[in-house]
Amino acid sequence: MDTNGYTYNAEKRMYVFVRKDIPFVHQAVQAGHAVAQYIIDNKGKLDGWSNGTLIYLAVNTETELLWLKNRFNFSGRVFSCFYEPDWGEADELTAIATIAWSNEFYDYKTIKMDCFITKIAKKIKRRLLWIKRALMMKSDQT
């Protein structure tokens, strides 16, 4: 518990940093590749992470991922990178996975979930509001 009375869950979590300059569907795939690469590179030694919390964090570009990679190298952190071999430039760095305590990367935001279902839900909500207004107008006229 901190001085403000908040209790924090101190557990190891898998963090995956993924570029947000690629489409969402690719972000999820690249992040999955980074997790698999971490497990392969570390021969299943998961440093206290037991397939619990998995968090996808956004970075702006490959340049920011490279900066993060250098930061992790300098600090001695265990991490794994995934390089996509099938895109335009050979072996683009698309994601980095690491295991850390729950409060280490508070300054990063999670990837944005702008998926098909969210768009449909917004359309349905707009349509329901339109119907509600139309019914209210009709009841006012009678």
Beta strands, then each sheet from edge to edge (+ up, - down):
strand 1: 12-19
strand 2: 54-59
strand 3: 79-84
strand 4: 92-101
sheet 1: 2+ 1+ 4- 3+
end
